[in-house]
Each structure stands twice: as structure tokens, then as C-alpha cells.
Amino acid sequence: MRRAAVVGLAALVSLCVVGAADARKQRLKVHTEVSIGGLSYVVPSDTVTLFGEVDAGRPKCERNRRVELFQITEDLFAGSVRSGRGGYWEVSFIGKPIPPGWFEATVTKRKIVKKHKVVRCRADISPPFFGTTFP
């Protein structure tokens, strides 16, 4: 009788240990890339728009990401925006306070937590983009 109780207790403990290991959250790191696709300039209002895309292995890591745009030639902050559903973004600003030069876009890291999964979307900095069509 004692032996059966010990074997039953050992089986119960082993099931609890296996169940606890399965209950841990799955962790996934997703590589992210941000790019600047180009710029457009509106003449009457001197509004300059730079646009680009956030690309990742998972759609959740592409949409609603914070993208910041910097003019790196003179170390100026040009603006920030959240990416749309497909990862597309655009930042508009008045061209006179931000002179032409080299621009970089950065995307911040993001952590998405679901019941049994943690997705970590990595941060990235775009390659430099030279904006020359300002007045």
C-alpha cells in the first residue's frame, strides 16, 4: 500500500513539473527593418514629407510602431509618427526650419504579450537618405 502511494505521489510530482514547463511563455524575437522610401515637396506651403516602411517577419511588428525622423547632418529632430497597418509611415514638416541633408529614421522596440507568447520586435535605424529637393 505504501509503495503504491509513493509511486502515485512521484507520478503526480512529475506531471506537475512537466505542466509547469509547458506553462512558460514562448519567447520570440523578431528582426525589424525601417527604411526611407523617398520624399515629396509641396511648393505653396513649403511642406516636406518623407515616407518609408517598417518591415518585419510578423505583421504585428510592422503596424503601430513609433518611427522617429532625424536630420543627421545638423542633428535635428524632424518629427515622429506611428506606422500604419502595412508598416507604412510618413512624416511631414515645414522645410525651412529643417534644411536639406542626410536623414535617418529609427523605429523603437516593442513588446507584445499574449497568453502564452511574448513577441519582442527589435529596434532599427534606417540607412541614411539624402534629401535634396528643398527650396
DSSP file (Angstrom, degrees, kcal/mol; ACC not computed):
  #  RESIDUE AA STRUCTURE BP1 BP2  ACC     N-H-->O    O-->H-N    N-H-->O    O-->H-N    TCO  KAPPA ALPHA  PHI   PSI    X-CA   Y-CA   Z-CA
    1    1 A M     >        0   0    0      0, 0.0     4,-1.8     0, 0.0     5,-0.1   0.000 360.0 360.0 360.0 -44.0    0.0    0.0    0.0
    2    2 A R  H  >  +     0   0    0      1,-0.2     4,-2.5     2,-0.2     5,-0.2   0.903 360.0  53.9 -63.8 -41.4    2.8    2.4    0.9
    3    3 A R  H  > S+     0   0    0      1,-0.2     4,-2.5     2,-0.2    -1,-0.2   0.912 108.0  49.7 -61.5 -42.5    4.7    1.6   -2.3
    4    4 A A  H  > S+     0   0    0      1,-0.2     4,-2.4     2,-0.2    -1,-0.2   0.875 110.4  51.0 -63.5 -38.1    1.6    2.4   -4.4
    5    5 A A  H  X S+     0   0    0     -4,-1.8     4,-2.4     2,-0.2    -1,-0.2   0.904 110.9  47.8 -66.7 -41.2    1.2    5.7   -2.6
    6    6 A V  H  X S+     0   0    0     -4,-2.5     4,-2.4     2,-0.2    -2,-0.2   0.918 113.4  47.5 -65.9 -44.0    4.9    6.6   -3.2
    7    7 A V  H  X S+     0   0    0     -4,-2.5     4,-2.2     2,-0.2    -2,-0.2   0.910 113.1  49.1 -63.9 -42.0    4.6    5.7   -6.9
    8    8 A G  H  X S+     0   0    0     -4,-2.4     4,-2.1     2,-0.2    -2,-0.2   0.898 111.7  48.7 -63.9 -41.1    1.4    7.7   -7.2
    9    9 A L  H  X S+     0   0    0     -4,-2.4     4,-2.3     2,-0.2    -2,-0.2   0.894 110.8  50.6 -65.9 -40.4    3.0   10.7   -5.5
   10   10 A A  H  X S+     0   0    0     -4,-2.4     4,-2.3     2,-0.2    -2,-0.2   0.897 110.4  49.7 -64.6 -40.2    6.0   10.5   -7.7
   11   11 A A  H  X S+     0   0    0     -4,-2.2     4,-2.0     2,-0.2    -2,-0.2   0.900 111.0  49.8 -64.6 -40.9    3.8   10.4  -10.8
   12   12 A L  H  X S+     0   0    0     -4,-2.1     4,-2.0     2,-0.2    -2,-0.2   0.907 110.9  49.0 -65.0 -42.7    1.8   13.4   -9.6
   13   13 A V  H  X S+     0   0    0     -4,-2.3     4,-2.1     1,-0.2    -2,-0.2   0.910 110.5  50.8 -63.6 -42.7    5.0   15.4   -9.0
   14   14 A S  H  X S+     0   0    0     -4,-2.3     4,-2.1     1,-0.2    -1,-0.2   0.877 109.4  50.8 -65.8 -36.4    6.4   14.6  -12.4
   15   15 A L  H  X S+     0   0    0     -4,-2.0     4,-2.6     2,-0.2    -1,-0.2   0.886 109.5  51.0 -65.8 -38.6    3.2   15.7  -14.1
   16   16 A C  H  X S+     0   0    0     -4,-2.0     4,-2.2     2,-0.2    -2,-0.2   0.899 110.1  49.2 -64.7 -40.4    3.3   19.0  -12.2
   17   17 A V  H  X S+     0   0    0     -4,-2.1     4,-1.8     2,-0.2    -2,-0.2   0.922 113.4  45.8 -66.0 -44.1    6.9   19.6  -13.3
   18   18 A V  H  X S+     0   0    0     -4,-2.1     4,-1.9     1,-0.2    -2,-0.2   0.909 113.2  50.6 -64.6 -42.2    6.0   18.8  -16.9
   19   19 A G  H  X S+     0   0    0     -4,-2.6     4,-1.3     1,-0.2    -2,-0.2   0.872 108.9  51.4 -63.5 -37.6    2.9   21.0  -16.7
   20   20 A A  H  X S+     0   0    0     -4,-2.2     4,-0.5     2,-0.2    -1,-0.2   0.869 108.3  51.8 -68.1 -36.2    4.9   23.9  -15.2
   21   21 A A  H >< S+     0   0    0     -4,-1.8     3,-0.7     1,-0.2    -2,-0.2   0.885 111.2  47.4 -67.3 -37.3    7.4   23.7  -18.1
   22   22 A D  H 3< S+     0   0    0     -4,-1.9    -1,-0.2     1,-0.2    -2,-0.2   0.752 103.3  63.4 -73.7 -23.7    4.6   23.8  -20.7
   23   23 A A  H 3< S+     0   0    0     -4,-1.3    -1,-0.2    -5,-0.2    -2,-0.2   0.632  78.9 107.3 -77.5 -13.3    3.0   26.8  -18.9
   24   24 A R  S << S-     0   0    0     -3,-0.7     2,-0.2    -4,-0.5    -3,-0.0  -0.332  80.9-103.6 -63.8 148.1    6.0   29.0  -19.5
   25   25 A K        -     0   0    0      1,-0.1     2,-0.4    92,-0.1    92,-0.2  -0.506  28.9-119.5 -75.9 139.8    5.5   31.7  -22.1
   26   26 A Q  E     -a  117   0A   0     90,-2.7    92,-3.3    -2,-0.2     2,-0.5  -0.646  28.8-149.4 -75.8 131.6    7.0   31.1  -25.6
   27   27 A R  E     -a  118   0A   0     -2,-0.4     2,-0.4    90,-0.2    92,-0.2  -0.899  16.8-179.3-110.3 132.7    9.5   33.9  -26.3
   28   28 A L  E     -a  119   0A   0     90,-2.8    92,-3.1    -2,-0.5     2,-0.5  -0.993  14.8-156.0-135.5 127.0   10.1   35.1  -29.9
   29   29 A K  E     -a  120   0A   0     -2,-0.4     2,-0.5    90,-0.2    92,-0.2  -0.899  13.9-159.3-103.4 128.8   12.5   37.8  -31.1
   30   30 A V  E     -a  121   0A   0     90,-3.0    92,-2.4    -2,-0.5     2,-0.2  -0.932  14.1-131.1-115.0 124.4   11.5   39.4  -34.4
   31   31 A H        -     0   0    0     -2,-0.5    26,-1.0    90,-0.2     2,-0.4  -0.504  27.7-163.8 -69.5 137.2   14.0   41.2  -36.6
   32   32 A T  E     -C   56   0B   0     91,-0.3     2,-0.4    -2,-0.2    24,-0.2  -0.959  10.1-167.3-127.1 142.9   12.8   44.6  -37.8
   33   33 A E  E     -C   55   0B   0     22,-3.1    22,-3.6    -2,-0.4     2,-0.4  -0.995   2.1-164.8-128.8 138.2   13.9   46.9  -40.6
   34   34 A V  E     -C   54   0B   0     -2,-0.4     2,-0.3    20,-0.2    20,-0.2  -0.956  13.0-179.2-118.8 141.9   12.9   50.5  -41.2
   35   35 A S  E     -C   53   0B   0     18,-2.2    18,-1.4    -2,-0.4     2,-0.6  -0.960  28.4-129.8-138.6 155.5   13.6   52.3  -44.5
   36   36 A I  E     -C   52   0B   0     -2,-0.3    16,-0.3    91,-0.2     3,-0.1  -0.940  20.1-172.4-104.1 120.6   13.1   55.7  -46.0
   37   37 A G  E     -     0   0B   0     14,-2.4     2,-0.3    -2,-0.6    15,-0.2   0.789  51.7 -68.6 -86.0 -29.1   11.4   55.4  -49.4
   38   38 A G  E     -C   51   0B   0     13,-1.5    13,-2.2     2,-0.0     2,-0.3  -0.985  44.7 -98.3 166.1-169.8   11.6   58.9  -50.6
   39   39 A L  E     -C   50   0B   0     -2,-0.3     2,-0.3    11,-0.2    11,-0.2  -0.983  16.0-158.8-143.3 155.1   10.3   62.5  -50.2
   40   40 A S  E     -C   49   0B   0      9,-2.5     9,-2.8    -2,-0.3     2,-0.4  -0.959   8.9-153.2-131.4 152.7    7.8   64.8  -51.6
   41   41 A Y  E     -C   48   0B   0     -2,-0.3     2,-0.6     7,-0.2     7,-0.2  -0.992   4.4-153.4-132.3 128.4    7.7   68.6  -51.5
   42   42 A V  E  >> -C   47   0B   0      5,-2.7     4,-0.9    -2,-0.4     5,-0.9  -0.910  12.4-154.0-103.2 119.4    4.6   70.9  -51.8
   43   43 A V  T >45S+     0   0    0     -2,-0.6     3,-0.6     1,-0.2    -1,-0.2   0.918  82.7  48.2 -66.3 -51.9    5.5   74.3  -53.2
   44   44 A P  T 345S+     0   0    0      0, 0.0    -1,-0.2     0, 0.0    -2,-0.0   0.871 123.3  31.6 -63.5 -33.7    2.9   76.7  -51.8
   45   45 A S  T 345S-     0   0    0      2,-0.1    -2,-0.2    -3,-0.1     3,-0.1   0.474  97.7-129.0-102.0  -1.5    3.1   75.6  -48.2
   46   46 A D  T <<5 +     0   0    0     -4,-0.9    49,-3.4    -3,-0.6     2,-0.5   0.780  52.1 159.3  57.2  28.3    6.8   74.6  -48.1
   47   47 A T  E   < -CD  42  94B   0     -5,-0.9    -5,-2.7    47,-0.2     2,-0.4  -0.716  24.3-163.5 -86.6 127.5    5.7   71.2  -46.6
   48   48 A V  E     -CD  41  93B   0     45,-3.4    45,-2.5    -2,-0.5     2,-0.5  -0.918   2.3-165.9-110.0 135.3    8.2   68.4  -47.0
   49   49 A T  E     -CD  40  92B   0     -9,-2.8    -9,-2.5    -2,-0.4     2,-0.4  -0.981   4.5-170.1-124.8 121.4    7.1   64.8  -46.5
   50   50 A L  E     -CD  39  91B   0     41,-2.5    41,-3.0    -2,-0.5     2,-0.3  -0.894  15.6-176.7-103.7 140.5    9.5   61.9  -46.0
   51   51 A F  E     +CD  38  90B   0    -13,-2.2   -14,-2.4    -2,-0.4   -13,-1.5  -0.909  12.6 140.7-137.3 162.2    8.0   58.4  -46.2
   52   52 A G  E     -CD  36  89B   0     37,-2.3    37,-2.0   -16,-0.3     2,-0.3  -0.885  35.7 -93.5-172.2-158.4    9.0   54.8  -45.7
   53   53 A E  E     -CD  35  88B   0    -18,-1.4   -18,-2.2    -2,-0.3     2,-0.5  -0.996   9.7-140.7-147.1 145.1    8.2   51.4  -44.4
   54   54 A V  E     -C   34   0B   0     33,-2.3     2,-0.4    -2,-0.3   -20,-0.2  -0.946  28.1-169.6-102.9 124.7    8.7   49.2  -41.3
   55   55 A D  E     +C   33   0B   0    -22,-3.6   -22,-3.1    -2,-0.5     2,-0.3  -0.961  14.4 155.2-121.8 131.6    9.3   45.6  -42.4
   56   56 A A  E     -C   32   0B   0     -2,-0.4   -24,-0.2   -24,-0.2     6,-0.1  -0.927  53.8-105.7-146.8 168.8    9.4   42.7  -40.0
   57   57 A G  S    S+     0   0    0    -26,-1.0   -25,-0.1    -2,-0.3     3,-0.0   0.654 107.0  46.4 -72.6 -15.9    8.8   38.9  -40.0
   58   58 A R  S >  S-     0   0    0    -27,-0.2     3,-1.4     1,-0.1     4,-0.4  -0.990  77.7-134.9-129.4 136.7    5.5   39.3  -38.3
   59   59 A P  G >> S+     0   0    0      0, 0.0     4,-1.8     0, 0.0     3,-1.5   0.825 105.3  63.2 -58.8 -31.8    2.7   41.8  -39.3
   60   60 A K  G 34 S+     0   0    0      1,-0.3    61,-0.1     2,-0.2    -3,-0.0   0.789 101.2  52.5 -63.6 -25.6    2.2   42.7  -35.6
   61   61 A C  G <4 S+     0   0    0     -3,-1.4    -1,-0.3     1,-0.1    -4,-0.1   0.507 108.6  51.4 -87.6  -4.7    5.7   44.0  -35.6
   62   62 A E  T X4 S+     0   0    0     -3,-1.5     3,-0.6    -4,-0.4    -2,-0.2   0.825  97.6  69.5 -96.7 -40.0    5.1   46.3  -38.6
   63   63 A R  T 3< S+     0   0    0     -4,-1.8    21,-0.2     1,-0.2    22,-0.2  -0.499 101.8  11.3 -87.7 150.9    1.9   48.1  -37.6
   64   64 A N  T 3  S+     0   0    0     19,-1.7     2,-0.4    20,-0.3    -1,-0.2   0.825  84.4 149.4  58.5  37.7    1.6   50.8  -34.9
   65   65 A R    <   -     0   0    0     -3,-0.6    18,-2.4    19,-0.2     2,-0.5  -0.815  51.1-115.9-100.0 142.6    5.3   51.2  -34.4
   66   66 A R  E     -E   82   0C   0     -2,-0.4    42,-1.7    16,-0.2     2,-0.5  -0.663  32.7-170.2 -79.5 120.8    6.8   54.6  -33.4
   67   67 A V  E     -EF  81 107C   0     14,-3.4    14,-2.3    -2,-0.5     2,-0.4  -0.956   2.5-164.8-114.4 128.1    9.1   55.9  -36.1
   68   68 A E  E     -EF  80 106C   0     38,-2.6    38,-2.7    -2,-0.5     2,-0.5  -0.924   6.3-151.1-114.1 139.1   11.2   59.0  -35.4
   69   69 A L  E     -EF  79 105C   0     10,-3.3     9,-2.7    -2,-0.4    10,-1.2  -0.928  13.9-175.2-114.8 130.8   12.9   61.0  -38.2
   70   70 A F  E     -EF  77 104C   0     34,-2.8    34,-2.4    -2,-0.5     2,-0.9  -0.962  27.5-139.6-126.0 140.8   16.2   62.9  -37.7
   71   71 A Q  E   > -EF  76 103C   0      5,-3.3     5,-2.8    -2,-0.4     3,-0.3  -0.887  26.1-173.2 -92.1 105.8   18.1   65.2  -40.0
   72   72 A I  T   5 +     0   0    0     30,-1.8    31,-0.2    -2,-0.9    -1,-0.1   0.637  68.8  73.5 -84.9 -14.2   21.6   63.9  -39.1
   73   73 A T  T   5S+     0   0    0     29,-1.1    -1,-0.2     1,-0.2    30,-0.1   0.929 120.9  14.5 -62.9 -44.0   23.7   66.5  -41.0
   74   74 A E  T   5S-     0   0    0     -3,-0.3    -1,-0.2    28,-0.2    -2,-0.2   0.201 109.9-112.5-115.2  13.5   22.9   69.1  -38.3
   75   75 A D  T   5 +     0   0    0     -4,-0.3     2,-0.4     1,-0.2    -3,-0.2   0.946  61.4 156.0  56.0  57.5   21.5   66.8  -35.7
   76   76 A L  E   < -E   71   0C   0     -5,-2.8    -5,-3.3     0, 0.0     2,-0.6  -0.908  45.2-127.6-116.5 142.1   17.8   68.0  -35.8
   77   77 A F  E     -E   70   0C   0     -2,-0.4    -7,-0.2    -7,-0.2     3,-0.1  -0.781  24.2-177.6 -84.6 123.0   14.7   66.1  -34.9
   78   78 A A  E     -     0   0C   0     -9,-2.7     2,-0.2    -2,-0.6    -8,-0.2   0.667  49.8 -74.4 -98.8 -19.3   12.3   66.3  -37.8
   79   79 A G  E     -E   69   0C   0    -10,-1.2   -10,-3.3    12,-0.1    -1,-0.3  -0.813  36.0-118.3 148.4 173.2    9.2   64.5  -36.4
   80   80 A S  E     +E   68   0C   0    -12,-0.2     2,-0.3    -2,-0.2   -12,-0.2  -0.973  24.4 168.2-144.7 158.1    7.7   61.2  -35.3
   81   81 A V  E     -E   67   0C   0    -14,-2.3   -14,-3.4    -2,-0.3     2,-0.4  -0.966  34.5-106.4-159.6 163.9    4.7   59.1  -36.3
   82   82 A R  E     -E   66   0C   0     -2,-0.3   -16,-0.2   -16,-0.2     8,-0.2  -0.839  40.1-114.2 -99.1 140.7    3.2   55.7  -35.8
   83   83 A S        -     0   0    0    -18,-2.4   -19,-1.7    -2,-0.4     6,-0.2  -0.370  30.6-123.7 -72.4 153.6    3.3   53.2  -38.7
   84   84 A G    >   -     0   0    0      4,-3.1     3,-1.5   -21,-0.2   -20,-0.3   0.009  42.1 -71.1 -84.7-166.8    0.0   52.1  -40.4
   85   85 A R  T 3  S+     0   0    0      1,-0.3   -22,-0.2   -22,-0.2   -23,-0.1   0.867 133.2  40.4 -58.5 -41.7   -1.4   48.7  -41.0
   86   86 A G  T 3  S-     0   0    0    -24,-0.1    -1,-0.3     2,-0.1     3,-0.1   0.352 123.3 -99.0 -91.0   7.4    1.1   47.7  -43.7
   87   87 A G  S <  S+     0   0    0     -3,-1.5   -33,-2.3     1,-0.3     2,-0.2   0.464  77.0 143.4  90.7   2.0    4.0   49.3  -41.9
   88   88 A Y  E     +D   53   0B   0    -35,-0.2    -4,-3.1    -5,-0.1     2,-0.3  -0.497  22.7 175.8 -79.1 146.4    4.0   52.4  -44.0
   89   89 A W  E     -D   52   0B   0    -37,-2.0   -37,-2.3    -6,-0.2     2,-0.3  -0.969  13.7-171.3-144.2 156.9    4.8   55.8  -42.4
   90   90 A E  E     -D   51   0B   0     -2,-0.3     2,-0.5   -39,-0.2   -39,-0.2  -0.962   6.9-159.7-152.0 139.2    5.2   59.4  -43.4
   91   91 A V  E     -D   50   0B   0    -41,-3.0   -41,-2.5    -2,-0.3     2,-0.4  -0.979  10.3-165.0-120.1 125.2    6.4   62.5  -41.6
   92   92 A S  E     +D   49   0B   0     -2,-0.5     2,-0.3   -43,-0.2   -43,-0.2  -0.878  16.8 157.2-109.9 142.8    5.6   66.0  -42.8
   93   93 A F  E     -D   48   0B   0    -45,-2.5   -45,-3.4    -2,-0.4     2,-0.4  -0.975  49.2 -87.6-154.8 162.7    7.3   69.2  -41.7
   94   94 A I  E  >  -D   47   0B   0     -2,-0.3     4,-0.8   -47,-0.2   -47,-0.2  -0.642  37.4-140.2 -75.9 129.0    7.9   72.7  -42.8
   95   95 A G  T  4 S+     0   0    0    -49,-3.4    -1,-0.1    -2,-0.4   -48,-0.1   0.700  87.6  68.9 -68.9 -23.0   11.0   72.7  -45.0
   96   96 A K  T  4 S+     0   0    0    -50,-0.3    -1,-0.2     1,-0.2   -49,-0.0   0.927 101.3  42.0 -70.1 -44.7   12.6   76.0  -43.8
   97   97 A P  T  4 S+     0   0    0      0, 0.0    -1,-0.2     0, 0.0    -2,-0.2   0.793 115.6  55.0 -72.4 -22.4   13.5   75.0  -40.2
   98   98 A I  S  < S-     0   0    0     -4,-0.8     3,-0.1   -20,-0.1    -5,-0.1  -0.905  85.4-154.7-109.5 104.9   14.8   71.6  -41.3
   99   99 A P        -     0   0    0      0, 0.0   -25,-0.1     0, 0.0    32,-0.1  -0.242  29.1 -84.2 -75.1 165.1   17.4   72.1  -44.1
  100  100 A P  S    S+     0   0    0      0, 0.0     2,-0.3     0, 0.0    32,-0.2  -0.290  77.7  98.0 -62.4 154.2   18.3   69.6  -46.8
  101  101 A G  E    S- G   0 131C   0     30,-1.2    30,-2.9    -3,-0.1     2,-0.3  -0.989  73.2 -23.7 161.0-158.7   20.8   67.0  -45.8
  102  102 A W  E     - G   0 130C   0     -2,-0.3   -30,-1.8    28,-0.2   -29,-1.1  -0.684  55.8-164.9 -87.0 135.4   21.1   63.4  -44.6
  103  103 A F  E     -FG  71 129C   0     26,-3.1    26,-2.5    -2,-0.3     2,-0.4  -0.905   7.6-168.7-121.3 148.8   18.1   61.9  -42.8
  104  104 A E  E     -F   70   0C   0    -34,-2.4   -34,-2.8    -2,-0.3     2,-0.4  -0.993   8.8-152.0-133.3 142.4   17.7   58.7  -40.7
  105  105 A A  E     -F   69   0C   0     -2,-0.4    21,-3.2   -36,-0.2     2,-0.4  -0.930  12.1-165.2-110.4 138.8   14.5   57.0  -39.5
  106  106 A T  E     -FH  68 125C   0    -38,-2.7   -38,-2.6    -2,-0.4     2,-0.4  -0.953   6.8-156.7-121.7 144.9   14.6   55.0  -36.3
  107  107 A V  E     -FH  67 124C   0     17,-2.6    17,-1.8    -2,-0.4   -40,-0.2  -0.981  19.6-132.5-118.7 132.9   11.9   52.5  -35.1
  108  108 A T        -     0   0    0    -42,-1.7   -42,-0.1    -2,-0.4     2,-0.0  -0.386  27.8 -97.3 -81.8 159.8   11.7   51.8  -31.3
  109  109 A K        -     0   0    0     -2,-0.1     2,-0.3   -44,-0.1    13,-0.2  -0.345  38.6-161.4 -73.3 159.4   11.5   48.3  -29.9
  110  110 A R  E     -B  121   0A   0     11,-2.2    11,-3.1   -45,-0.1     2,-0.5  -0.999  10.9-152.0-145.4 142.1    8.1   46.9  -28.9
  111  111 A K  E     -B  120   0A   0     -2,-0.3     2,-0.5     9,-0.2     9,-0.2  -0.973   9.5-168.2-118.6 123.8    7.0   44.0  -26.7
  112  112 A I  E     -B  119   0A   0      7,-3.1     7,-3.1    -2,-0.5     2,-0.5  -0.959   6.3-166.1-114.1 121.4    3.7   42.2  -27.4
  113  113 A V  E     +B  118   0A   0     -2,-0.5     5,-0.2     5,-0.2     2,-0.2  -0.934  12.8 167.4-113.9 123.0    2.4   39.9  -24.7
  114  114 A K        -     0   0    0      3,-3.1     3,-0.4    -2,-0.5   -89,-0.0  -0.564  54.9 -76.3-115.7-174.8   -0.3   37.4  -25.4
  115  115 A K  S    S+     0   0    0      1,-0.2     3,-0.0    -2,-0.2   -90,-0.0   0.933 123.4   2.3 -52.0 -57.9   -1.5   34.5  -23.2
  116  116 A H  S    S+     0   0    0    -91,-0.1   -90,-2.7     1,-0.0     2,-0.4   0.088 122.6  71.3-121.3  23.5    1.4   32.0  -23.9
  117  117 A K  E     -a   26   0A   0     -3,-0.4    -3,-3.1   -92,-0.2     2,-0.5  -0.997  50.6-165.7-145.7 136.3    3.6   34.1  -26.2
  118  118 A V  E     -aB  27 113A   0    -92,-3.3   -90,-2.8    -2,-0.4     2,-0.5  -0.984  13.2-166.6-118.9 118.1    5.9   37.1  -25.8
  119  119 A V  E     -aB  28 112A   0     -7,-3.1    -7,-3.1    -2,-0.5     2,-0.7  -0.924   2.3-163.1-108.1 123.7    7.0   38.7  -29.1
  120  120 A R  E     -aB  29 111A   0    -92,-3.1   -90,-3.0    -2,-0.5     2,-0.6  -0.921   4.5-158.5-109.1 111.0    9.8   41.2  -29.0
  121  121 A C  E     -aB  30 110A   0    -11,-3.1   -11,-2.2    -2,-0.7   -90,-0.2  -0.790  22.1-131.4 -88.8 122.5   10.0   43.4  -32.0
  122  122 A R        -     0   0    0    -92,-2.4     2,-0.1    -2,-0.6    -1,-0.0  -0.270  13.9-113.5 -76.3 159.5   13.6   44.7  -32.3
  123  123 A A        -     0   0    0    -14,-0.1     2,-0.3   -17,-0.0   -91,-0.3  -0.456  35.6-176.3 -84.1 161.7   14.6   48.4  -32.9
  124  124 A D  E     -H  107   0C   0    -17,-1.8   -17,-2.6    -2,-0.1     2,-0.4  -0.991  22.4-142.9-156.8 158.8   16.3   49.5  -36.0
  125  125 A I  E     -H  106   0C   0     -2,-0.3   -19,-0.2   -19,-0.2   -91,-0.1  -0.993  28.0-126.6-124.2 133.1   17.9   52.6  -37.7
  126  126 A S        -     0   0    0    -21,-3.2   -91,-0.2    -2,-0.4     3,-0.1  -0.286  31.7 -94.8 -72.9 160.4   17.5   53.1  -41.5
  127  127 A P        -     0   0    0      0, 0.0   -91,-0.2     0, 0.0   -22,-0.2  -0.457  59.8 -84.2 -65.4 151.6   20.3   53.7  -43.9
  128  128 A P        -     0   0    0      0, 0.0     2,-0.4     0, 0.0   -24,-0.2  -0.295  44.3-158.2 -61.3 142.8   21.0   57.4  -44.4
  129  129 A F  E     -G  103   0C   0    -26,-2.5   -26,-3.1    -3,-0.1     2,-0.7  -0.988   9.7-138.8-125.0 130.2   18.8   59.1  -47.0
  130  130 A F  E     -G  102   0C   0     -2,-0.4     2,-0.6   -28,-0.2   -28,-0.2  -0.814  12.9-162.1 -96.9 117.9   19.9   62.4  -48.7
  131  131 A G  E     +G  101   0C   0    -30,-2.9   -30,-1.2    -2,-0.7     3,-0.1  -0.875  24.8 154.1 -99.1 115.2   17.1   64.9  -49.2
  132  132 A T        +     0   0    0     -2,-0.6    -1,-0.1   -32,-0.2   -30,-0.0   0.474  46.5  85.6-120.6  -4.6   18.0   67.5  -51.8
  133  133 A T        +     0   0    0      2,-0.1    -1,-0.1   -93,-0.0    -2,-0.0   0.225  58.2 120.1 -91.8  17.9   14.8   68.8  -53.3
  134  134 A F              0   0    0      1,-0.1   -93,-0.0    -3,-0.1   -86,-0.0  -0.410 360.0 360.0 -75.3 157.5   14.1   71.5  -50.7
  135  135 A P              0   0    0      0, 0.0    -1,-0.1     0, 0.0    -2,-0.1   0.515 360.0 360.0 -69.4 360.0   13.9   75.2  -51.9
